[in-house]
Amino acid sequence: MPQIETDRLTIRLPIEDDRDRFVELFTDAAFTVFADGPHTVESANARFDSMLLLADAVPYAKQPVILRASGTIIGYTGAGSVVLDGVDRLEWGWRLVPEARGLGYAAEAASALLAVADRHDNGEMLCLISPDNRASRSVADKVGFRWWRRIEWMDDPGAPTDALVRPIGAGGPALLAPDRA
């Protein structure tokens, strides 16, 4: 798939040469503030491996978001996979370095890559957001996600999470993660 260019950003499939940058990001507490916290180097490498693997099967899987002006990877957007209600679903997300937040990059990148998803598939995309992450909720609203229900994420009653959904293409049933066995 060719890369996507917006006025300010390039979005493209991840490549092995991106590994060092993503390991750096995944081990950074400021980057992972609304996740389960920073990864170890080992788990960051495993997470990047899963990005590469899913990108081989899904053309709108998580992809680097790159500032065109500098060529710097400032984060990612795209689909990953999560198990919700016993079903391995595709789930949309984005994450940017702190200095790139609040500048419209997340919505710009997500909109561009969601357009690829809309051309490629029909179904329902999931998005999980912490209820106190107002900035991400604003991005989700801008790119067409709507509130579905509140869930207990990772079976932790102390970690409520908002589940949002968005039709992809013509809509339809939940988009499932590809079998990677």
Number of C-alpha atoms within 10 A of each C-alpha: 8 8 10 15 15 14 9 12 23 21 27 22 22 22 13 9 8 13 17 13 15 21 20 16 22 24 19 16 14 14 20 18 13 15 13 8 14 19 20 14 13 10 14 20 19 14 17 21 15 15 21 19 14 20 20 13 13 19 19 28 28 29 27 27 29 21 20 15 10 8 11 14 21 22 26 24 26 29 29 22 22 18 13 15 8 7 13 16 21 24 26 25 21 22 22 21 15 13 9 14 14 13 9 10 22 25 20 18 27 25 20 21 23 22 13 17 22 16 11 13 17 17 18 22 24 26 25 22 22 17 14 12 13 11 12 22 20 12 20 26 14 14 17 14 20 17 16 13 11 15 17 13 17 12 9 10 10 9 13 17 21 20 22 23 20 22 21 23 17 11 15 13 11 20 21 18 19 13 8 7 3
